[in-house]
Amino acid sequence: MHTAFTKQVNIQFPVIMAPMFLVSNEAMVKSAMEEGIMGTFPTLNYRNNGELETILDNIKAYKDAKNLPGNYGVNIIVQKTNPLFDKHLRICEDKKVPFYITSLGSPKEVIEVAHKYGAVVYSDVTNLEHAKKCADLGADGFIAVGQGAGGHAGPFPLQLLIPSLRKEFPNIPVVSAGGVSSGAGILSMLAVGASGVSIGTHFIATKEGGVNDAYKNAIVDAKMGDIVMTTKISGTPCAIINTPYAKKIGYSQNWIERALSNNSTTKKYFKMLVQLRGMQKLQQSAQPASYKTLWCAGQSVELIHNVSSVKQIVDQYKTEFSSAVQALQGQLA
């Protein structure tokens, strides 16, 4: 199956296993490549000296040795509050990472570095204004983050955001992100103009996933109405499961936190502090026997009914996709 995205990044099936903080790991990326999709992870999952270099070496060696049909990439938080941005970008450049996803800021430096050796850069966008800035900087594609996404979800329905991006930037491929956990959902995104689909929440509930069983089971048990938005984790609206602990701490920053976030003198350092604390809370939540449960997830939990392997999920998507195409053809006959 070929789309503008699959051709650009050399994969067989137009799916990105989305980069997820604390969840994405080496085993998941290797399985994704085996199944012909794009496996990605956030560089911030590997914060200790030598860790990022090791996983990149391992993944590249695995792909090269087995001549796998999929590919791999990283997600870099480009916001100034990421203290490891420069270090991680240099490591990725040195290891010749083939695919980047940029989030929460200007992708300028990542694009410049990646294009030196032919890597591809897709930028998270939630609106046309941000998309134009990324396009002007030379982004190779967009990750259209819309309603229903886990983590930092966007405000607009993908059925509107994707066609709008395609109209304004007809030569730039778009990958949808949010609300998909089935082959029929993948087909629906391609139908409105996407060249691929980024899926995260479903891959949390995998045997390979790097989080505790309580988190995985919460994905299976939750319904779309259980997903709420909070600014308590990073200062930016983030989709999580509405656990008792999430209810206890509330979903919005207080007036002091908002003032510090908006003050020109304090905002950089305060946002850095908020994000550091948020990362610590998420990490604590992902550990066994934790009652402080802050679990990122999207509304696609509604359609996730069991914990599976990465292979089982991708095989399911491929089968469902073919069935959805045939069913649609039958309806239109």
VENVEN-V42507 format. One record per residue. N is the residue number from 1. RES is the residue in one letter. SS is DSSP state (alpha for helix, beta for strand, coil for the rest). Layout:
N:RES:SS
N:RES:SS
This chain:
1:M:coil
2:H:coil
3:T:coil
4:A:alpha
5:F:alpha
6:T:alpha
7:K:alpha
8:Q:alpha
9:V:alpha
10:N:coil
11:I:coil
12:Q:coil
13:F:coil
14:P:coil
15:V:beta
16:I:beta
17:M:beta
18:A:coil
19:P:coil
20:M:coil
21:F:coil
22:L:coil
23:V:coil
24:S:coil
25:N:coil
26:E:alpha
27:A:alpha
28:M:alpha
29:V:alpha
30:K:alpha
31:S:alpha
32:A:alpha
33:M:alpha
34:E:alpha
35:E:coil
36:G:coil
37:I:coil
38:M:beta
39:G:beta
40:T:beta
41:F:beta
42:P:beta
43:T:alpha
44:L:alpha
45:N:alpha
46:Y:coil
47:R:coil
48:N:coil
49:N:coil
50:G:coil
51:E:alpha
52:L:alpha
53:E:alpha
54:T:alpha
55:I:alpha
56:L:alpha
57:D:alpha
58:N:alpha
59:I:alpha
60:K:alpha
61:A:alpha
62:Y:alpha
63:K:alpha
64:D:alpha
65:A:alpha
66:K:alpha
67:N:coil
68:L:coil
69:P:coil
70:G:coil
71:N:beta
72:Y:beta
73:G:beta
74:V:beta
75:N:beta
76:I:beta
77:I:beta
78:V:coil
79:Q:coil
80:K:coil
81:T:coil
82:N:coil
83:P:coil
84:L:coil
85:F:alpha
86:D:alpha
87:K:alpha
88:H:alpha
89:L:alpha
90:R:alpha
91:I:alpha
92:C:alpha
93:E:alpha
94:D:alpha
95:K:coil
96:K:coil
97:V:coil
98:P:coil
99:F:beta
100:Y:beta
101:I:beta
102:T:beta
103:S:beta
104:L:coil
105:G:coil
106:S:coil
107:P:coil
108:K:alpha
109:E:alpha
110:V:alpha
111:I:alpha
112:E:alpha
113:V:alpha
114:A:alpha
115:H:alpha
116:K:alpha
117:Y:coil
118:G:coil
119:A:coil
120:V:beta
121:V:beta
122:Y:beta
123:S:beta
124:D:beta
125:V:beta
126:T:coil
127:N:coil
128:L:alpha
129:E:alpha
130:H:alpha
131:A:alpha
132:K:alpha
133:K:alpha
134:C:alpha
135:A:alpha
136:D:alpha
137:L:coil
138:G:coil
139:A:coil
140:D:coil
141:G:beta
142:F:beta
143:I:beta
144:A:beta
145:V:beta
146:G:coil
147:Q:coil
148:G:coil
149:A:coil
150:G:coil
151:G:beta
152:H:coil
153:A:coil
154:G:coil
155:P:coil
156:F:coil
157:P:coil
158:L:alpha
159:Q:alpha
160:L:alpha
161:L:alpha
162:I:alpha
163:P:alpha
164:S:alpha
165:L:alpha
166:R:alpha
167:K:alpha
168:E:alpha
169:F:coil
170:P:coil
171:N:coil
172:I:coil
173:P:beta
174:V:beta
175:V:beta
176:S:beta
177:A:beta
178:G:coil
179:G:coil
180:V:coil
181:S:coil
182:S:coil
183:G:alpha
184:A:alpha
185:G:alpha
186:I:alpha
187:L:alpha
188:S:alpha
189:M:alpha
190:L:alpha
191:A:alpha
192:V:coil
193:G:coil
194:A:coil
195:S:coil
196:G:beta
197:V:beta
198:S:beta
199:I:beta
200:G:coil
201:T:alpha
202:H:alpha
203:F:alpha
204:I:alpha
205:A:coil
206:T:beta
207:K:coil
208:E:coil
209:G:coil
210:G:coil
211:V:coil
212:N:coil
213:D:alpha
214:A:alpha
215:Y:alpha
216:K:alpha
217:N:alpha
218:A:alpha
219:I:alpha
220:V:alpha
221:D:alpha
222:A:coil
223:K:coil
224:M:alpha
225:G:alpha
226:D:alpha
227:I:beta
228:V:beta
229:M:beta
230:T:beta
231:T:coil
232:K:coil
233:I:coil
234:S:coil
235:G:coil
236:T:coil
237:P:coil
238:C:beta
239:A:beta
240:I:beta
241:I:beta
242:N:coil
243:T:coil
244:P:alpha
245:Y:alpha
246:A:alpha
247:K:alpha
248:K:alpha
249:I:alpha
250:G:coil
251:Y:coil
252:S:coil
253:Q:coil
254:N:coil
255:W:alpha
256:I:alpha
257:E:alpha
258:R:alpha
259:A:alpha
260:L:alpha
261:S:alpha
262:N:alpha
263:N:coil
264:S:coil
265:T:coil
266:T:coil
267:K:alpha
268:K:alpha
269:Y:alpha
270:F:alpha
271:K:alpha
272:M:alpha
273:L:alpha
274:V:alpha
275:Q:alpha
276:L:alpha
277:R:alpha
278:G:alpha
279:M:alpha
280:Q:alpha
281:K:alpha
282:L:alpha
283:Q:alpha
284:Q:alpha
285:S:alpha
286:A:coil
287:Q:coil
288:P:coil
289:A:coil
290:S:coil
291:Y:coil
292:K:coil
293:T:coil
294:L:coil
295:W:coil
296:C:beta
297:A:coil
298:G:coil
299:Q:alpha
300:S:alpha
301:V:alpha
302:E:alpha
303:L:alpha
304:I:coil
305:H:coil
306:N:coil
307:V:coil
308:S:beta
309:S:coil
310:V:alpha
311:K:alpha
312:Q:alpha
313:I:alpha
314:V:alpha
315:D:alpha
316:Q:alpha
317:Y:alpha
318:K:alpha
319:T:alpha
320:E:alpha
321:F:alpha
322:S:alpha
323:S:alpha
324:A:alpha
325:V:alpha
326:Q:alpha
327:A:alpha
328:L:alpha
329:Q:alpha
330:G:alpha
331:Q:alpha
332:L:alpha
333:A:coil
